[in-house]
Amino acid sequence: TPTRVRIPSINVNAPLTPLSLSSSGQLTAPPEQNRNLAGWYGNGATPGEIGTAVIAGHVDNNQGPAVFYSLGALKPGAEVDVDRTDGATAVFTVDAVEAYDARAFPSDKVYDDSARAELRVITCGAGFDKRDYQYMGNVVVFAHLTAARGQATGQ
């Protein structure tokens, strides 16, 4: 089980909470009152194992910037570390950072399974609609496993 996500280049160091799907099939978000909390889709791949793991968090809340406020500033080659309860840290390297309009969100590209260990980090973005007071889409980081630190058990 993943416990913490760290993205040194944008000063992210946040605990992880399990996330699930809503009745409409969308990924739920972590509780927004904790600005430094991210979530991991618990029914998907565990970060570091083969498949596509998903971590999500808020860009902001009514108190100000939140855990993934600077996610869109990540560059290819940046490192994303995910600590796990087995003592291992899965180290991912960013391949791309993309923004998508909610009406054209490429679910297959973002969520489909992979033959290698990959990670998606997702937050709101792609512009803000002041009239409806909501973000118009999402920022998605695509990354792949490049190293593992520490000692894993049970794999």
CORKASUL-V210239 format. One line per field, one symbol per residue. psi: psi as a letter, one per 30 degrees, with the letter a starting at -180 (. if undefined). A space follows every 10 residues. Layout:
# CORKASUL-V210239
psi = ???
This chain:
# CORKASUL-V210239
psi = kkfkkkiefg hkjklkkkla klfggkklll kffjfhkllk jfgakkkflk ajkkkllkel affakaeheg effklkflkk kjklfgfljk kkkkelklkk kefhkieeee fkllfljlkk kkllbhlkjf efhllfblkk kkllkflkla kklg.
